[in-house]
Protein backbone atom coordinates (compact mmCIF):
# COMPACT_ATOMS: atom_id res chain seq x y z
CA UNK A 1 0.00 0.00 0.00
CA UNK A 2 2.78 2.44 0.85
CA UNK A 3 4.49 1.61 -2.44
CA UNK A 4 1.55 3.15 -4.29
CA UNK A 5 2.03 6.59 -2.73
CA UNK A 6 3.44 8.99 -5.30
CA UNK A 7 5.21 12.30 -4.94
CA UNK A 8 2.06 13.96 -6.30
CA UNK A 9 0.01 12.37 -3.49
CA UNK A 10 2.40 13.78 -0.87
CA UNK A 11 2.39 17.24 -2.49
CA UNK A 12 -1.41 17.26 -2.59
CA UNK A 13 -1.61 16.22 1.08
CA UNK A 14 1.02 18.67 2.30
CA UNK A 15 -0.35 21.47 0.12
CA UNK A 16 -3.59 21.47 2.07
CA UNK A 17 -1.71 21.55 5.35
CA UNK A 18 0.73 24.23 4.18
CA UNK A 19 -2.11 26.68 3.57
CA UNK A 20 -2.97 26.60 7.28
CA UNK A 21 0.60 26.62 8.64
CA UNK A 22 1.10 30.39 8.44
CA UNK A 23 -1.82 31.03 10.78
CA UNK A 24 -0.76 28.41 13.37
CA UNK A 25 0.98 29.29 16.59
CA UNK A 26 4.58 28.11 16.90
CA UNK A 27 4.01 25.23 19.37
CA UNK A 28 1.05 23.91 17.39
CA UNK A 29 3.12 24.00 14.20
CA UNK A 30 5.97 22.08 15.87
CA UNK A 31 3.52 19.42 17.08
CA UNK A 32 2.06 19.13 13.58
CA UNK A 33 5.49 18.72 11.98
CA UNK A 34 6.48 16.09 14.57
CA UNK A 35 3.36 14.11 13.71
CA UNK A 36 4.07 14.29 9.95
CA UNK A 37 7.85 13.84 9.75
CA UNK A 38 9.71 10.83 11.09
CA UNK A 39 13.25 11.76 10.07
CA UNK A 40 15.16 14.27 7.92
CA UNK A 41 18.52 13.18 6.53
CA UNK A 42 20.96 15.77 5.17
CA UNK A 43 23.97 14.80 3.06
CA UNK A 44 26.77 17.35 3.66
CA UNK A 45 28.61 16.39 0.47
CA UNK A 46 25.79 16.48 -2.07
CA UNK A 47 23.56 18.87 -0.10
CA UNK A 48 20.65 16.52 -0.70
CA UNK A 49 17.82 16.25 1.77
CA UNK A 50 15.63 13.20 2.31
CA UNK A 51 12.42 13.50 4.31
CA UNK A 52 10.87 10.35 5.74
CA UNK A 53 7.21 10.96 6.48
CA UNK A 54 5.38 9.33 9.35
CA UNK A 55 2.46 7.59 7.65
CA UNK A 56 0.16 5.58 9.87
CA UNK A 57 -1.20 2.45 8.26
CA UNK A 58 -3.91 0.41 9.88
CA UNK A 59 -3.48 -3.13 8.58
CA UNK A 60 -6.21 -4.73 10.66
CA UNK A 61 -8.95 -6.56 8.85
CA UNK A 62 -12.13 -4.54 9.26
CA UNK A 63 -14.51 -7.15 7.88
CA UNK A 64 -17.05 -8.61 10.26
CA UNK A 65 -16.54 -12.28 11.05
CA UNK A 66 -19.29 -14.60 9.88
CA UNK A 67 -21.53 -15.76 12.69
CA UNK A 68 -22.02 -19.25 11.34
CA UNK A 69 -25.25 -21.15 11.14
CA UNK A 70 -27.74 -20.05 13.76
CA UNK A 71 -30.09 -22.74 15.08
CA UNK A 72 -33.60 -22.24 13.75
CA UNK A 73 -36.38 -21.65 16.22
CA UNK A 74 -39.28 -24.14 16.06
CA UNK A 75 -42.32 -22.81 14.11
N, C-alpha and C positions, 0 to 999 in steps of 0.2 A: 504494500500500500504506500509506504513512504517513497518507494522508487518511482511512483507515478507523479510525485510532486515536481512541478517544473519551476523554473526561475520566474516565469510569468505569474504562476500561482502565488509565489512568495511576494512578488511586487504588488499584486492586487491586494493581498491581505495586509501588507505593511502600509500600503498607500492609504487605506482607510484609517489606520491607526495614526499615521503621520499627520493627518489633517487635524487631529485632536491634541497632538503633543504640545503645540505651542501654547495652548490655553491651560495646560496642566501645571500644578504646582510641582516644585522640584522633587520632593520626596515621593509623590505619586508617580512621577515619571520614572524615577529610579526603580521603584517597585515593578512598574510595567516592563521596563527593559530587562530586569532580572527574571521575570516570568517568561519572556520571549527568547532570550539569548542564553545558551548554555555555556559557550566558550568563544572567545575571539583569539585567533592565532595570527601574530604578525611575523613576517619573515624580514629580518633586518637587511639581508643581502638584496633580495628582489623587491622589497617594499610591497609585497603582496599581503593582502589581508583575507583571512578566511573566517567567516562567521558560521558557527554551528548553532542552529536554532533549536529551542526546546519545544518539541512537538509532542504533545500527549496523544497517545494512541490507546484506545480502549479495545482490546482484542477479545473481550468476553463475548460469548455467544448470547445473543439477546432474543433467541427464539424460545417460545414456551415449550416445555417438555410435554410430550403427549401423555394423557392421563391413563391410557389403556382402555380396556373394555370394562365398562361399568355394569354391574349386575342389574338386570331388568327387574323392575318391581312387578309383582303379580297383578293381572288385570282386575 
